[in-house]
Amino acid sequence: LRSAATDADDAAFYRTVNRLVVQLHDGHANLNGPGMPVVTPLHARVELIEGKIVVTGVPPETPDLKPGDVVERIDGRLAQEVFDEIASEISSATVQWRNWKVAQRFGPRPPAGTATLEVRGADGDIRTTRVACGGSKADDAIRRPPKLHEIRPGIWYVDVTRLTDAEFAAAL
């Protein structure tokens, strides 16, 4: 609290107060306001899987990035270091919730319109690619089938986030 009283600017004050919020270990606790850092998540979905940051969804406009790629570096920084930095700013009751929230915010630090990723592909080779950031949630970037789609006979994909009640009733 002493630090908050003497912080030099909004950003420093936000960081100080957010450290208190993080200590609540409550996934419902968030801090918004002046000094809040800009978040520019990748236009790709990532998840922490077996200790690695794995791409699980990509937009069609990013053909050089594939689901299953492991992000090794982002703008020259170790991807795990960036992940841990974001994690340190999130209040959560469980590790799983924190990791999910980090994945939603995973992007360049400091924020940028694009990020350079070094990724390890399925073949084990590392390659470099540029990915857009900001402006939409990472989940919006994944490739999804049509909102009502028969995957194989008798197995249907139904996206309730895009399908209206009328469309569903008509399909029945």
N, C-alpha and C positions, 0 to 999 in steps of 0.2 A: 504494500500500500504506500510505503514511503516513496518507492520508485515511481509509482503512478502519479503521485503528487508533484514530482519534479521532472517528469519526462519532458523532453524538449519539443516534441511535436506530436501530432495525432497518430502517426505511425508507431512511434515508440510507446505511446500510451496504449494503443490497441494491443501491441505485443505483450505489454506488461499485464493488462487485464486478462487477455486471452490465456496467459500462463495460469492464472487463477481458475479460469473456466475449465481448462484441460484437467486440472487436479480434481475436479468434481467426478470424473470418470462416469459421466452420464451422457449417453448418446443423444439425449434431447437438448443438451446444453450447447448453445451457439452464441456467438458474439457478432453483432453487426453494428456498423457505424463508421464515423470518420476514422481514417487511418487503416481501414480494413484493406488487406492486400488484394490486388487484382489477381484473379485466378484465370488462367488460360489453359484449360485441359486439352489434351491431344484430341484430334478428330479420329480417334481410334479407341477401342475399349481394351483396357489391360486389367489383369488380375494377378495377385501374388499367388503363385502356385509352386509348391515345394521350394520355397525360398527364392524363386525367380520371378521377375516381372515379365509376364507372358501376354502377348497380344492375343485377344480372344475375339475381336471384331474390328473390321476395317471398312472405311467408306469406299465406294467404287472408284472415286477419283484418286485413290492412293494404291495403285497396282503394285508398287514395289514393297509394300508391307503385307505380310500374310499372317493369318491366324496361326498360332503356334510359334511365331518368331519370339525370341527372348530379347528383351531390350537390355543391352549391356551399358550403353551410355546415352545421355540426352544432353545435347549441346556441350559435349566434352566432359560432363560430370558423370560419375558412376550413377547408374539408374537407381541402385539400392540406396545410395546417399540421398538422392532427391526424394525417393519414397519415404525414407526415414525422417527427413526434414519436414515433409508435409504431415506425416503421422504425429510428429511432436506438437502440432498445432491443433489436434482434434481431440475433443473429449469423447470418450466412449466407454461403455461398461464392459465390452468384450473386444478382444483382438480382432475377431471376424468383422465386427461393425466398423472398427477403425480402418481395417484394411480395405473394406468396401468403400468407405468415404474417401480414403486416399486415392483409390483407383478412379473415382469420379473426378478428382481434382488433379490427377497426374499430368504434369506438363512442365514446361520450362520454368526455371527460376533464375533470373527474374523473368516475368511474363514476356511473351513475344508472340508475334503473329504466326510464326512457323518454328519448328524445332528440327534440329538435325539429330537423327537417331542412328546409333550403331546397333544393329540387331544381328543375332546369331540365328541363322535359318536351320531348317531340319537337317540340312547337309553338313552342319557344323561350321560353315563358313560365315565370317562376319562381313556384312555389307552396310553401306551408309545410305540413308534415305531421308528425304525432307517430308515433314508432316505438318499440315495446317493445325492451328490451335485456336481456342476460344470460340465464343459465339454460339456454341451448342453443346449439349451434354454428350459425353462419350458414347452413351448408349444409342444416340441418334445416328451414329456413324456405322453401326453394324449392318451387314447385308441381311435382309430378311426376305423370306418368300412373300408372295402376295398375301393379303390379310386373311383370305380363306383359300386354302390350298390343300389338295389331296396329295400327300407325300408319296404314298403307295396305296394300293387298293384297301380301303377301310381305315386308313390312318390319315387323320386330318390335322393340319396346322390351322388354328384359329387365333388370330391376334385380336384379343378383346380391347386393346388400346386403339385399334384403328377401325374395327368393324362396328357398324351401327346396329342397334337392335333390329331395325327394319331389314337390313342386309342379312343378318343372322336368321331372322324368321323366314325370309324368302329362300335362303339356302336350305333350311330344314325341309 
